[in-house]
Amino acid sequence: MKKNKDLIYKQLKKITTSQHFVKSKISCDLLSYLVEASLEGRNPKEYTIGIELFGKKYEDTDKPDSNIRVYIHNVRKKLKAYYAEEGGKDPIVFVVEKGKYRVRFDSQKDHRPPKDNRFLLPFIISLSMLLVVGFLFIKQLNEEHNPWKKLPVWQSFADNDKRTLLVLGDYFVFSGNLPTGNVGIYRDFSINSEVEFEHLIDKNPELIQTLSKSHLTYLSKMAVFCQSSIYKVFAQTEGDIHVKLSSDLQPDDLKNNNIIFVGNYKNLGLFENIIRDLDFPFGISSTSEQLISADDPCAQIYEPEDSSAKETDYALVINTPGFSDNRFLFFLSSHDIGNISAVNQLTSPDYLLQLSQKHPKQLQSNDFKALYKVEGINKTDLSFELLRVD
């Protein structure tokens, strides 16, 4: 501690007049001498103390003086007794270490005995056990209420460090003159990209006077329902998810993110080549074109239907590895009802558990294609049937 000489001298006087020192002139004189020497920065030896304090004469200064050692020992002993009783609250503690002849001036707080907490040990052990049991209980409770991380499909997204992009398939539209005489937008189901629009103009150059590309796109109602269901899953798994339109997707997005795509077979955008490269043991077609091509020319082809009575849709769920330790999950359908129903079912823990029990090999591999037949009216499914898992 920083030396406060006035306080040190005050404490020295208190010690030398205490009941432990007052009757021993040698101890009082020796302590006073050591304190003065220490304040001056000196570290006296035994013969120095003998000469300067006791007026001794030594023929051999290397020979130890046993009397000095005894005096020093007595000073240490008296200091210990003093601080155990009278000096227990002194701001400074005088310390003469063994083998040394200078005084160290310590703060009282450096010499307070550690608190005896042995009586707390049973309580500490009990509290620790309660905390462990509580932690295990909460963990089990969380797993029961948050089963997503252990369920197929979503487990691979929950365990992956990459963020997830929820890509919503938006539809290509173009501008033109409306029958009302105003300018508006058109949606042609056979034109789903700028490339197809350019082909239309090339074949019909006269349309360039009335039609033009639009910066607008549109989403069907399906996007709202599906986005809400998927976001609920990620809220519970605490995954990082962001939404993006398929028309805004960039090639780097396919490499740097996990992807969940929800859209129509006709608005795949950048995913079109990925889907085309996958192997399918079945096909899906519309009245005008092949939507999903089968590898086997004799494979069964499924064709969605739309009548005044009901819609029949074939929803396809594809879970597959991406390009760089990322995951791709596709929800594809021809009508809104297909994706709404498929996403609703695959964001249900009960349904996923049943599905994984019936098809453990396919789902646990995190690389599968599930085809569903969905029938319904006005975006409300009346039946949902799993046709196959490959």
C-alpha positions as YAML, in Angstrom:
chain: A
units: angstrom
residues:
- id: 1
  name: MET
  ca: [0.00, 0.00, 0.00]
- id: 2
  name: LYS
  ca: [1.10, 3.64, -0.46]
- id: 3
  name: LYS
  ca: [2.99, 4.80, 2.63]
- id: 4
  name: ASN
  ca: [1.28, 7.45, 4.79]
- id: 5
  name: LYS
  ca: [4.08, 8.29, 7.24]
- id: 6
  name: ASP
  ca: [1.88, 10.25, 9.63]
- id: 7
  name: LEU
  ca: [-0.58, 7.37, 9.88]
- id: 8
  name: ILE
  ca: [2.27, 4.85, 10.22]
- id: 9
  name: TYR
  ca: [3.87, 6.77, 13.11]
- id: 10
  name: LYS
  ca: [0.45, 7.10, 14.74]
- id: 11
  name: GLN
  ca: [-0.07, 3.35, 14.49]
- id: 12
  name: LEU
  ca: [3.47, 2.68, 15.75]
- id: 13
  name: LYS
  ca: [2.77, 4.70, 18.88]
- id: 14
  name: LYS
  ca: [-0.50, 2.85, 19.43]
- id: 15
  name: ILE
  ca: [1.27, -0.52, 19.12]
- id: 16
  name: THR
  ca: [4.20, 0.30, 21.39]
- id: 17
  name: THR
  ca: [1.85, 1.58, 24.09]
- id: 18
  name: SER
  ca: [-0.44, -1.44, 23.85]
- id: 19
  name: GLN
  ca: [-0.54, -4.12, 26.55]
- id: 20
  name: HIS
  ca: [1.38, -6.48, 24.29]
- id: 21
  name: PHE
  ca: [4.40, -4.18, 23.83]
- id: 22
  name: VAL
  ca: [4.42, -1.63, 26.64]
- id: 23
  name: LYS
  ca: [6.24, -3.90, 29.10]
- id: 24
  name: SER
  ca: [9.01, -4.87, 26.63]
- id: 25
  name: LYS
  ca: [11.39, -2.01, 25.90]
- id: 26
  name: ILE
  ca: [13.47, -4.16, 23.56]
- id: 27
  name: SER
  ca: [10.47, -5.07, 21.43]
- id: 28
  name: CYS
  ca: [9.29, -1.44, 21.31]
- id: 29
  name: ASP
  ca: [12.74, -0.15, 20.38]
- id: 30
  name: LEU
  ca: [13.30, -2.90, 17.79]
- id: 31
  name: LEU
  ca: [9.91, -2.32, 16.13]
- id: 32
  name: SER
  ca: [10.48, 1.44, 16.06]
- id: 33
  name: TYR
  ca: [13.93, 0.92, 14.54]
- id: 34
  name: LEU
  ca: [12.61, -1.46, 11.86]
- id: 35
  name: VAL
  ca: [9.75, 0.88, 10.97]
- id: 36
  name: GLU
  ca: [12.13, 3.84, 10.58]
- id: 37
  name: ALA
  ca: [14.56, 1.81, 8.48]
- id: 38
  name: SER
  ca: [11.76, 0.53, 6.27]
- id: 39
  name: LEU
  ca: [10.39, 4.04, 5.68]
- id: 40
  name: GLU
  ca: [13.90, 5.08, 4.62]
- id: 41
  name: GLY
  ca: [14.04, 2.19, 2.18]
- id: 42
  name: ARG
  ca: [16.72, 0.26, 4.05]
- id: 43
  name: ASN
  ca: [16.79, -3.47, 4.68]
- id: 44
  name: PRO
  ca: [19.10, -3.86, 7.72]
- id: 45
  name: LYS
  ca: [21.02, -7.03, 8.51]
- id: 46
  name: GLU
  ca: [21.37, -8.65, 11.92]
- id: 47
  name: TYR
  ca: [24.78, -7.11, 12.65]
- id: 48
  name: THR
  ca: [23.54, -3.68, 11.51]
- id: 49
  name: ILE
  ca: [20.66, -3.89, 13.98]
- id: 50
  name: GLY
  ca: [23.07, -5.03, 16.70]
- id: 51
  name: ILE
  ca: [25.46, -2.16, 16.08]
- id: 52
  name: GLU
  ca: [22.98, 0.67, 15.49]
- id: 53
  name: LEU
  ca: [20.31, -0.29, 18.01]
- id: 54
  name: PHE
  ca: [22.10, -2.24, 20.73]
- id: 55
  name: GLY
  ca: [25.65, -0.82, 20.44]
- id: 56
  name: LYS
  ca: [27.23, -4.19, 19.86]
- id: 57
  name: LYS
  ca: [30.67, -4.77, 18.37]
- id: 58
  name: TYR
  ca: [31.17, -7.69, 16.04]
- id: 59
  name: GLU
  ca: [34.53, -9.21, 15.14]
- id: 60
  name: ASP
  ca: [32.87, -11.38, 12.47]
- id: 61
  name: THR
  ca: [29.94, -9.68, 10.74]
- id: 62
  name: ASP
  ca: [29.09, -12.84, 8.83]
- id: 63
  name: LYS
  ca: [28.35, -14.72, 11.99]
- id: 64
  name: PRO
  ca: [24.59, -14.63, 12.81]
- id: 65
  name: ASP
  ca: [23.48, -13.00, 16.04]
- id: 66
  name: SER
  ca: [21.03, -15.40, 17.67]
- id: 67
  name: ASN
  ca: [19.87, -12.73, 20.12]
- id: 68
  name: ILE
  ca: [18.70, -10.46, 17.32]
- id: 69
  name: ARG
  ca: [16.76, -13.38, 15.83]
- id: 70
  name: VAL
  ca: [15.08, -14.02, 19.16]
- id: 71
  name: TYR
  ca: [14.16, -10.33, 19.47]
- id: 72
  name: ILE
  ca: [12.72, -10.32, 15.95]
- id: 73
  name: HIS
  ca: [10.77, -13.52, 16.70]
- id: 74
  name: ASN
  ca: [9.28, -11.88, 19.79]
- id: 75
  name: VAL
  ca: [8.25, -8.82, 17.78]
- id: 76
  name: ARG
  ca: [6.44, -11.02, 15.25]
- id: 77
  name: LYS
  ca: [4.73, -12.93, 18.05]
- id: 78
  name: LYS
  ca: [3.59, -9.75, 19.80]
- id: 79
  name: LEU
  ca: [2.33, -8.21, 16.54]
- id: 80
  name: LYS
  ca: [0.24, -11.31, 15.86]
- id: 81
  name: ALA
  ca: [-1.29, -11.16, 19.34]
- id: 82
  name: TYR
  ca: [-1.87, -7.42, 19.06]
- id: 83
  name: TYR
  ca: [-3.77, -7.64, 15.77]
- id: 84
  name: ALA
  ca: [-5.80, -10.58, 17.07]
- id: 85
  name: GLU
  ca: [-7.12, -8.38, 19.90]
- id: 86
  name: GLU
  ca: [-6.50, -4.64, 20.23]
- id: 87
  name: GLY
  ca: [-5.48, -3.91, 16.65]
- id: 88
  name: GLY
  ca: [-8.21, -5.88, 14.90]
- id: 89
  name: LYS
  ca: [-9.65, -2.72, 13.36]
- id: 90
  name: ASP
  ca: [-6.43, -0.79, 12.69]
- id: 91
  name: PRO
  ca: [-6.22, 0.63, 9.16]
- id: 92
  name: ILE
  ca: [-2.60, -0.57, 8.79]
- id: 93
  name: VAL
  ca: [-1.07, -3.93, 9.63]
- id: 94
  name: PHE
  ca: [2.69, -4.08, 10.35]
- id: 95
  name: VAL
  ca: [4.16, -7.28, 8.94]
- id: 96
  name: VAL
  ca: [7.72, -8.57, 9.50]
- id: 97
  name: GLU
  ca: [8.16, -11.61, 7.32]
- id: 98
  name: LYS
  ca: [10.30, -14.54, 8.38]
- id: 99
  name: GLY
  ca: [13.92, -14.20, 7.25]
- id: 100
  name: LYS
  ca: [13.50, -10.47, 6.62]
- id: 101
  name: TYR
  ca: [14.17, -7.43, 8.82]
- id: 102
  name: ARG
  ca: [12.04, -4.77, 7.25]
- id: 103
  name: VAL
  ca: [8.41, -3.93, 7.91]
- id: 104
  name: ARG
  ca: [5.71, -4.28, 5.29]
- id: 105
  name: PHE
  ca: [2.71, -2.00, 5.73]
- id: 106
  name: ASP
  ca: [-0.47, -3.77, 4.63]
- id: 107
  name: SER
  ca: [-4.08, -2.74, 4.52]
- id: 108
  name: GLN
  ca: [-6.30, -4.36, 7.13]
- id: 109
  name: LYS
  ca: [-8.56, -5.80, 4.44]
- id: 110
  name: ASP
  ca: [-5.63, -7.86, 3.11]
- id: 111
  name: HIS
  ca: [-5.53, -9.73, 6.41]
- id: 112
  name: ARG
  ca: [-9.19, -10.41, 6.99]
- id: 113
  name: PRO
  ca: [-9.72, -14.17, 7.32]
- id: 114
  name: PRO
  ca: [-11.83, -15.74, 4.58]
- id: 115
  name: LYS
  ca: [-15.43, -16.29, 5.51]
- id: 116
  name: ASP
  ca: [-16.25, -19.80, 6.58]
- id: 117
  name: ASN
  ca: [-18.89, -20.89, 4.12]
- id: 118
  name: ARG
  ca: [-18.87, -24.52, 5.11]
- id: 119
  name: PHE
  ca: [-22.34, -24.22, 6.58]
- id: 120
  name: LEU
  ca: [-23.55, -23.12, 3.12]
- id: 121
  name: LEU
  ca: [-22.24, -26.23, 1.38]
- id: 122
  name: PRO
  ca: [-25.42, -28.31, 1.82]
- id: 123
  name: PHE
  ca: [-27.50, -25.43, 0.48]
- id: 124
  name: ILE
  ca: [-25.14, -24.94, -2.47]
- id: 125
  name: ILE
  ca: [-25.29, -28.62, -3.34]
- id: 126
  name: SER
  ca: [-29.09, -28.64, -3.05]
- id: 127
  name: LEU
  ca: [-29.39, -25.49, -5.17]
- id: 128
  name: SER
  ca: [-27.08, -26.95, -7.82]
- id: 129
  name: MET
  ca: [-29.16, -30.11, -8.00]
- id: 130
  name: LEU
  ca: [-32.34, -28.05, -8.31]
- id: 131
  name: LEU
  ca: [-30.80, -26.01, -11.13]
- id: 132
  name: VAL
  ca: [-29.73, -29.15, -13.00]
- id: 133
  name: VAL
  ca: [-33.16, -30.73, -12.59]
- id: 134
  name: GLY
  ca: [-34.80, -27.46, -13.63]
- id: 135
  name: PHE
  ca: [-32.58, -27.18, -16.70]
- id: 136
  name: LEU
  ca: [-33.38, -30.74, -17.78]
- id: 137
  name: PHE
  ca: [-37.08, -30.14, -17.20]
- id: 138
  name: ILE
  ca: [-37.08, -26.92, -19.24]
- id: 139
  name: LYS
  ca: [-35.06, -28.60, -21.97]
- id: 140
  name: GLN
  ca: [-37.54, -31.47, -22.15]
- id: 141
  name: LEU
  ca: [-40.44, -29.03, -22.09]
- id: 142
  name: ASN
  ca: [-38.91, -27.00, -24.93]
- id: 143
  name: GLU
  ca: [-38.38, -30.14, -26.97]
- id: 144
  name: GLU
  ca: [-41.98, -31.17, -26.40]
- id: 145
  name: HIS
  ca: [-43.30, -27.74, -27.41]
- id: 146
  name: ASN
  ca: [-40.66, -27.13, -30.08]
- id: 147
  name: PRO
  ca: [-40.23, -30.43, -31.92]
- id: 148
  name: TRP
  ca: [-39.15, -28.83, -35.18]
- id: 149
  name: LYS
  ca: [-35.42, -29.36, -34.76]
- id: 150
  name: LYS
  ca: [-35.91, -33.12, -34.56]
- id: 151
  name: LEU
  ca: [-38.41, -33.45, -37.38]
- id: 152
  name: PRO
  ca: [-37.48, -34.20, -41.00]
- id: 153
  name: VAL
  ca: [-37.44, -31.44, -43.61]
- id: 154
  name: TRP
  ca: [-37.00, -28.56, -41.14]
- id: 155
  name: GLN
  ca: [-34.19, -30.15, -39.12]
- id: 156
  name: SER
  ca: [-31.70, -29.57, -41.92]
- id: 157
  name: PHE
  ca: [-32.61, -25.87, -41.99]
- id: 158
  name: ALA
  ca: [-32.47, -25.51, -38.20]
- id: 159
  name: ASP
  ca: [-29.01, -27.14, -38.02]
- id: 160
  name: ASN
  ca: [-27.56, -25.20, -40.94]
- id: 161
  name: ASP
  ca: [-25.52, -22.05, -40.25]
- id: 162
  name: LYS
  ca: [-26.57, -20.38, -43.49]
- id: 163
  name: ARG
  ca: [-29.54, -18.04, -43.55]
- id: 164
  name: THR
  ca: [-32.66, -19.11, -45.42]
- id: 165
  name: LEU
  ca: [-34.33, -17.30, -48.28]
- id: 166
  name: LEU
  ca: [-38.05, -17.87, -48.67]
- id: 167
  name: VAL
  ca: [-38.49, -17.30, -52.39]
- id: 168
  name: LEU
  ca: [-42.05, -16.60, -53.51]
- id: 169
  name: GLY
  ca: [-42.81, -17.26, -57.15]
- id: 170
  name: ASP
  ca: [-44.22, -14.12, -58.73]
- id: 171
  name: TYR
  ca: [-45.85, -14.00, -62.16]
- id: 172
  name: PHE
  ca: [-44.60, -12.20, -65.25]
- id: 173
  name: VAL
  ca: [-46.93, -9.53, -66.65]
- id: 174
  name: PHE
  ca: [-46.66, -7.01, -69.48]
- id: 175
  name: SER
  ca: [-48.31, -3.67, -70.23]
- id: 176
  name: GLY
  ca: [-50.80, -2.92, -72.96]
- id: 177
  name: ASN
  ca: [-53.94, -1.11, -73.98]
- id: 178
  name: LEU
  ca: [-57.04, -2.36, -72.22]
- id: 179
  name: PRO
  ca: [-60.48, -2.65, -73.90]
- id: 180
  name: THR
  ca: [-61.52, 0.29, -71.72]
- id: 181
  name: GLY
  ca: [-59.05, 2.50, -73.56]
- id: 182
  name: ASN
  ca: [-56.67, 2.75, -70.60]
- id: 183
  name: VAL
  ca: [-53.23, 1.18, -70.19]
- id: 184
  name: GLY
  ca: [-53.00, -1.82, -67.82]
- id: 185
  name: ILE
  ca: [-51.20, -5.11, -67.37]
- id: 186
  name: TYR
  ca: [-51.81, -8.50, -68.94]
- id: 187
  name: ARG
  ca: [-51.08, -11.99, -67.69]
- id: 188
  name: ASP
  ca: [-50.65, -14.65, -70.36]
- id: 189
  name: PHE
  ca: [-50.16, -18.13, -68.84]
- id: 190
  name: SER
  ca: [-47.94, -19.14, -71.73]
- id: 191
  name: ILE
  ca: [-45.55, -16.18, -71.21]
- id: 192
  name: ASN
  ca: [-43.65, -16.48, -67.95]
- id: 193
  name: SER
  ca: [-40.44, -14.54, -68.52]
- id: 194
  name: GLU
  ca: [-38.89, -11.70, -70.48]
- id: 195
  name: VAL
  ca: [-37.38, -14.24, -72.88]
- id: 196
  name: GLU
  ca: [-40.80, -15.67, -73.71]
- id: 197
  name: PHE
  ca: [-42.17, -12.15, -74.09]
- id: 198
  name: GLU
  ca: [-39.39, -11.31, -76.58]
- id: 199
  name: HIS
  ca: [-40.26, -14.46, -78.53]
- id: 200
  name: LEU
  ca: [-43.88, -13.30, -78.66]
- id: 201
  name: ILE
  ca: [-42.81, -9.93, -80.10]
- id: 202
  name: ASP
  ca: [-40.47, -11.61, -82.59]
- id: 203
  name: LYS
  ca: [-43.31, -13.76, -83.91]
- id: 204
  name: ASN
  ca: [-45.80, -10.90, -83.85]
- id: 205
  name: PRO
  ca: [-43.87, -7.67, -84.53]
- id: 206
  name: GLU
  ca: [-47.09, -5.70, -84.87]
- id: 207
  name: LEU
  ca: [-47.65, -6.15, -81.10]
- id: 208
  name: ILE
  ca: [-44.68, -3.93, -80.30]
- id: 209
  name: GLN
  ca: [-46.97, -0.94, -80.87]
- id: 210
  name: THR
  ca: [-49.43, -2.04, -78.19]
- id: 211
  name: LEU
  ca: [-47.49, -4.22, -75.73]
- id: 212
  name: SER
  ca: [-44.40, -3.54, -73.65]
- id: 213
  name: LYS
  ca: [-42.50, -5.07, -70.74]
- id: 214
  name: SER
  ca: [-43.67, -4.01, -67.30]
- id: 215
  name: HIS
  ca: [-41.66, -3.50, -64.13]
- id: 216
  name: LEU
  ca: [-44.60, -4.92, -62.21]
- id: 217
  name: THR
  ca: [-45.22, -8.53, -61.16]
- id: 218
  name: TYR
  ca: [-47.89, -10.08, -59.01]
- id: 219
  name: LEU
  ca: [-48.27, -12.76, -56.38]
- id: 220
  name: SER
  ca: [-51.25, -15.03, -55.95]
- id: 221
  name: LYS
  ca: [-53.06, -15.42, -52.63]
- id: 222
  name: MET
  ca: [-51.15, -18.64, -52.10]
- id: 223
  name: ALA
  ca: [-48.00, -16.67, -51.20]
- id: 224
  name: VAL
  ca: [-49.59, -15.05, -48.13]
- id: 225
  name: PHE
  ca: [-50.90, -18.31, -46.65]
- id: 226
  name: CYS
  ca: [-47.66, -20.22, -47.26]
- id: 227
  name: GLN
  ca: [-45.38, -17.47, -46.00]
- id: 228
  name: SER
  ca: [-47.30, -17.26, -42.72]
- id: 229
  name: SER
  ca: [-47.04, -21.02, -42.07]
- id: 230
  name: ILE
  ca: [-43.32, -21.20, -42.86]
- id: 231
  name: TYR
  ca: [-42.49, -18.16, -40.75]
- id: 232
  name: LYS
  ca: [-44.17, -19.80, -37.75]
- id: 233
  name: VAL
  ca: [-41.76, -22.72, -38.05]
- id: 234
  name: PHE
  ca: [-38.70, -20.48, -38.19]
- id: 235
  name: ALA
  ca: [-39.96, -18.41, -35.27]
- id: 236
  name: GLN
  ca: [-39.79, -21.57, -33.14]
- id: 237
  name: THR
  ca: [-36.49, -22.89, -34.49]
- id: 238
  name: GLU
  ca: [-35.00, -19.37, -34.21]
- id: 239
  name: GLY
  ca: [-33.70, -19.71, -37.76]
- id: 240
  name: ASP
  ca: [-32.65, -16.76, -39.89]
- id: 241
  name: ILE
  ca: [-35.13, -16.34, -42.76]
- id: 242
  name: HIS
  ca: [-35.74, -13.59, -45.31]
- id: 243
  name: VAL
  ca: [-38.27, -13.31, -48.12]
- id: 244
  name: LYS
  ca: [-37.51, -12.57, -51.76]
- id: 245
  name: LEU
  ca: [-39.42, -12.67, -55.04]
- id: 246
  name: SER
  ca: [-38.25, -15.16, -57.64]
- id: 247
  name: SER
  ca: [-37.94, -12.35, -60.21]
- id: 248
  name: ASP
  ca: [-35.41, -10.62, -57.92]
- id: 249
  name: LEU
  ca: [-33.32, -13.73, -57.23]
- id: 250
  name: GLN
  ca: [-29.63, -13.61, -58.19]
- id: 251
  name: PRO
  ca: [-27.31, -16.57, -58.99]
- id: 252
  name: ASP
  ca: [-25.24, -15.89, -55.85]
- id: 253
  name: ASP
  ca: [-28.37, -16.40, -53.75]
- id: 254
  name: LEU
  ca: [-28.44, -20.04, -54.81]
- id: 255
  name: LYS
  ca: [-24.94, -20.56, -53.45]
- id: 256
  name: ASN
  ca: [-24.92, -18.51, -50.27]
- id: 257
  name: ASN
  ca: [-28.33, -19.34, -48.78]
- id: 258
  name: ASN
  ca: [-30.67, -22.14, -47.96]
- id: 259
  name: ILE
  ca: [-33.65, -21.81, -50.29]
- id: 260
  name: ILE
  ca: [-37.33, -22.50, -49.75]
- id: 261
  name: PHE
  ca: [-39.26, -21.87, -52.97]
- id: 262
  name: VAL
  ca: [-43.04, -21.68, -53.05]
- id: 263
  name: GLY
  ca: [-44.51, -21.19, -56.48]
- id: 264
  name: ASN
  ca: [-46.06, -22.45, -59.66]
- id: 265
  name: TYR
  ca: [-44.50, -24.86, -62.12]
- id: 266
  name: LYS
  ca: [-44.52, -21.93, -64.55]
- id: 267
  name: ASN
  ca: [-42.70, -19.27, -62.49]
- id: 268
  name: LEU
  ca: [-39.58, -21.18, -61.43]
- id: 269
  name: GLY
  ca: [-37.21, -18.57, -62.85]
- id: 270
  name: LEU
  ca: [-33.60, -19.47, -61.95]
- id: 271
  name: PHE
  ca: [-34.80, -22.78, -60.49]
- id: 272
  name: GLU
  ca: [-35.99, -24.07, -63.84]
- id: 273
  name: ASN
  ca: [-32.63, -25.60, -64.74]
- id: 274
  name: ILE
  ca: [-32.25, -27.13, -61.25]
- id: 275
  name: ILE
  ca: [-35.63, -28.86, -61.53]
- id: 276
  name: ARG
  ca: [-34.88, -29.98, -65.07]
- id: 277
  name: ASP
  ca: [-31.66, -31.69, -63.93]
- id: 278
  name: LEU
  ca: [-33.42, -33.76, -61.25]
- id: 279
  name: ASP
  ca: [-34.60, -37.30, -61.98]
- id: 280
  name: PHE
  ca: [-38.35, -37.88, -61.79]
- id: 281
  name: PRO
  ca: [-40.04, -41.30, -62.00]
- id: 282
  name: PHE
  ca: [-43.30, -39.57, -62.93]
- id: 283
  name: GLY
  ca: [-44.45, -36.58, -64.96]
- id: 284
  name: ILE
  ca: [-46.82, -33.64, -64.48]
- id: 285
  name: SER
  ca: [-48.38, -31.86, -67.42]
- id: 286
  name: SER
  ca: [-50.97, -29.28, -68.28]
- id: 287
  name: THR
  ca: [-53.19, -29.31, -71.34]
- id: 288
  name: SER
  ca: [-50.58, -27.34, -73.27]
- id: 289
  name: GLU
  ca: [-47.17, -28.32, -71.95]
- id: 290
  name: GLN
  ca: [-45.09, -30.71, -69.84]
- id: 291
  name: LEU
  ca: [-44.49, -29.23, -66.39]
- id: 292
  name: ILE
  ca: [-42.35, -32.00, -64.91]
- id: 293
  name: SER
  ca: [-40.67, -34.40, -67.30]
- id: 294
  name: ALA
  ca: [-40.29, -38.07, -66.37]
- id: 295
  name: ASP
  ca: [-37.10, -39.98, -67.14]
- id: 296
  name: ASP
  ca: [-39.07, -43.00, -68.25]
- id: 297
  name: PRO
  ca: [-41.26, -42.38, -71.32]
- id: 298
  name: CYS
  ca: [-43.69, -44.96, -69.95]
- id: 299
  name: ALA
  ca: [-43.95, -43.29, -66.54]
- id: 300
  name: GLN
  ca: [-47.31, -42.15, -65.20]
- id: 301
  name: ILE
  ca: [-48.26, -38.58, -66.02]
- id: 302
  name: TYR
  ca: [-50.43, -36.54, -63.66]
- id: 303
  name: GLU
  ca: [-52.54, -33.71, -65.09]
- id: 304
  name: PRO
  ca: [-54.18, -31.04, -62.88]
- id: 305
  name: GLU
  ca: [-57.84, -30.28, -63.58]
- id: 306
  name: ASP
  ca: [-60.00, -27.25, -63.03]
- id: 307
  name: SER
  ca: [-63.77, -27.49, -63.34]
- id: 308
  name: SER
  ca: [-66.73, -25.54, -62.02]
- id: 309
  name: ALA
  ca: [-67.22, -28.22, -59.37]
- id: 310
  name: LYS
  ca: [-63.71, -28.49, -57.95]
- id: 311
  name: GLU
  ca: [-59.99, -28.16, -58.60]
- id: 312
  name: THR
  ca: [-57.65, -31.14, -58.76]
- id: 313
  name: ASP
  ca: [-54.03, -30.17, -58.25]
- id: 314
  name: TYR
  ca: [-50.79, -32.15, -57.99]
- id: 315
  name: ALA
  ca: [-48.45, -30.58, -55.47]
- id: 316
  name: LEU
  ca: [-44.81, -31.56, -55.53]
- id: 317
  name: VAL
  ca: [-42.45, -31.19, -52.54]
- id: 318
  name: ILE
  ca: [-38.74, -31.56, -53.29]
- id: 319
  name: ASN
  ca: [-36.08, -31.61, -50.57]
- id: 320
  name: THR
  ca: [-32.57, -31.72, -52.01]
- id: 321
  name: PRO
  ca: [-28.98, -30.58, -51.32]
- id: 322
  name: GLY
  ca: [-27.88, -27.25, -52.75]
- id: 323
  name: PHE
  ca: [-24.52, -26.24, -54.21]
- id: 324
  name: SER
  ca: [-22.38, -25.39, -51.16]
- id: 325
  name: ASP
  ca: [-23.56, -27.14, -47.99]
- id: 326
  name: ASN
  ca: [-26.92, -25.45, -48.33]
- id: 327
  name: ARG
  ca: [-30.43, -26.87, -48.72]
- id: 328
  name: PHE
  ca: [-33.18, -26.45, -51.30]
- id: 329
  name: LEU
  ca: [-36.84, -27.08, -50.49]
- id: 330
  name: PHE
  ca: [-39.40, -26.64, -53.28]
- id: 331
  name: PHE
  ca: [-43.18, -26.44, -53.00]
- id: 332
  name: LEU
  ca: [-44.63, -26.59, -56.51]
- id: 333
  name: SER
  ca: [-48.20, -26.73, -57.78]
- id: 334
  name: SER
  ca: [-50.39, -25.65, -60.68]
- id: 335
  name: HIS
  ca: [-53.10, -23.97, -58.61]
- id: 336
  name: ASP
  ca: [-52.93, -22.13, -55.30]
- id: 337
  name: ILE
  ca: [-54.77, -24.90, -53.51]
- id: 338
  name: GLY
  ca: [-51.95, -27.39, -54.06]
- id: 339
  name: ASN
  ca: [-49.22, -25.37, -52.34]
- id: 340
  name: ILE
  ca: [-51.51, -24.02, -49.62]
- id: 341
  name: SER
  ca: [-52.44, -27.56, -48.64]
- id: 342
  name: ALA
  ca: [-48.90, -29.01, -48.96]
- id: 343
  name: VAL
  ca: [-47.28, -26.23, -46.91]
- id: 344
  name: ASN
  ca: [-50.02, -26.45, -44.29]
- id: 345
  name: GLN
  ca: [-49.45, -30.19, -43.89]
- id: 346
  name: LEU
  ca: [-45.64, -30.07, -43.89]
- id: 347
  name: THR
  ca: [-45.59, -27.36, -41.24]
- id: 348
  name: SER
  ca: [-47.63, -29.60, -38.92]
- id: 349
  name: PRO
  ca: [-45.47, -31.57, -36.43]
- id: 350
  name: ASP
  ca: [-48.10, -34.31, -36.16]
- id: 351
  name: TYR
  ca: [-48.22, -34.86, -39.91]
- id: 352
  name: LEU
  ca: [-44.43, -34.82, -40.27]
- id: 353
  name: LEU
  ca: [-44.08, -37.37, -37.48]
- id: 354
  name: GLN
  ca: [-46.57, -39.69, -39.18]
- id: 355
  name: LEU
  ca: [-44.86, -39.18, -42.54]
- id: 356
  name: SER
  ca: [-41.40, -39.95, -41.13]
- id: 357
  name: GLN
  ca: [-42.71, -43.13, -39.51]
- id: 358
  name: LYS
  ca: [-44.24, -44.36, -42.77]
- id: 359
  name: HIS
  ca: [-41.30, -43.32, -44.96]
- id: 360
  name: PRO
  ca: [-38.25, -43.16, -42.63]
- id: 361
  name: LYS
  ca: [-35.66, -43.98, -45.27]
- id: 362
  name: GLN
  ca: [-36.66, -41.28, -47.73]
- id: 363
  name: LEU
  ca: [-37.32, -38.49, -45.24]
- id: 364
  name: GLN
  ca: [-34.29, -39.04, -43.03]
- id: 365
  name: SER
  ca: [-32.03, -38.87, -46.05]
- id: 366
  name: ASN
  ca: [-33.16, -35.24, -46.60]
- id: 367
  name: ASP
  ca: [-33.28, -35.95, -50.32]
- id: 368
  name: PHE
  ca: [-36.77, -36.88, -51.50]
- id: 369
  name: LYS
  ca: [-39.66, -36.01, -53.80]
- id: 370
  name: ALA
  ca: [-43.19, -36.23, -52.40]
- id: 371
  name: LEU
  ca: [-46.19, -35.98, -54.74]
- id: 372
  name: TYR
  ca: [-49.64, -35.08, -53.39]
- id: 373
  name: LYS
  ca: [-53.08, -35.04, -54.97]
- id: 374
  name: VAL
  ca: [-55.14, -32.16, -53.63]
- id: 375
  name: GLU
  ca: [-58.82, -31.58, -54.35]
- id: 376
  name: GLY
  ca: [-60.76, -28.55, -53.21]
- id: 377
  name: ILE
  ca: [-62.86, -25.52, -53.91]
- id: 378
  name: ASN
  ca: [-61.87, -21.86, -53.80]
- id: 379
  name: LYS
  ca: [-58.47, -22.43, -52.11]
- id: 380
  name: THR
  ca: [-59.98, -24.76, -49.51]
- id: 381
  name: ASP
  ca: [-58.75, -28.34, -49.71]
- id: 382
  name: LEU
  ca: [-61.34, -31.09, -49.37]
- id: 383
  name: SER
  ca: [-58.88, -33.96, -49.68]
- id: 384
  name: PHE
  ca: [-55.11, -34.34, -49.38]
- id: 385
  name: GLU
  ca: [-53.55, -37.59, -50.55]
- id: 386
  name: LEU
  ca: [-49.91, -38.64, -50.64]
- id: 387
  name: LEU
  ca: [-49.44, -40.47, -53.91]
- id: 388
  name: ARG
  ca: [-45.76, -41.37, -53.61]
- id: 389
  name: VAL
  ca: [-42.42, -40.53, -51.96]
- id: 390
  name: ASP
  ca: [-39.26, -41.13, -54.02]
...
